[in-house]
Amino acid sequence: MKNMLVTGGTVFVSRAIASYFAEKDWHVSVLNRNTREQPAGTDLIQADRHALGDALRAYHFDAVIDTAYCAQDVQQLLQALGAMKSMS
């Protein structure tokens, strides 16, 4: 089974993405603040995407779908995943 991270996962596009892949037998984790109901078949990683710190360091994902609003959000997510040594 492949592991996927979806940022958000509770509203509109990100919810549809998370639900779709969960139904296709992916192990889907959603990253959000847990202020709304999570999609069926997903696991919650509760965190604020603007204050991730080490919240994602212990995880491995085969795919990440980030529904970010700006490049800085993507850079912060990559940093939290350990994909970047430093942000430029």
Residue pairs with C-beta under 8 A, 6 or more apart in sequence:
1 25
1 26
1 27
2 26
2 27
2 62
2 63
3 26
3 27
3 29
3 59
3 60
3 61
3 62
3 63
4 21
4 26
4 27
4 28
4 29
4 61
4 62
4 63
4 64
4 65
5 28
5 29
5 30
5 31
5 45
5 56
5 59
5 61
5 63
5 64
5 65
6 14
6 17
6 18
6 21
6 28
6 29
6 30
6 31
6 42
6 64
6 65
6 67
7 14
7 30
7 31
7 32
7 49
7 64
7 65
7 66
7 67
7 68
7 77
8 14
8 15
8 30
8 31
8 32
8 67
9 15
9 17
9 18
9 28
9 30
9 31
9 32
9 38
9 39
9 42
10 30
10 32
10 35
10 36
10 37
10 38
10 39
11 36
13 67
14 30
14 65
14 67
15 39
17 65
17 67
18 28
18 30
18 39
18 42
19 39
19 40
19 41
19 42
21 28
22 28
22 39
22 40
22 41
22 42
23 41
27 43
28 39
28 41
28 42
28 43
29 42
29 43
29 44
29 45
29 59
29 61
30 38
30 39
30 42
30 43
30 44
30 45
31 45
31 47
31 49
31 56
32 38
32 44
32 46
32 47
32 49
33 46
33 47
33 48
34 44
34 46
38 44
45 55
45 56
45 59
47 55
47 56
49 68
49 73
49 76
49 77
50 73
50 76
52 76
52 77
52 79
52 80
53 80
54 80
55 80
56 77
56 80
56 81
56 82
57 80
57 81
57 82
59 81
61 81
64 77
64 81
66 73
66 74
66 77
68 74
68 77
75 84
75 87
76 87
78 84
79 86
79 87
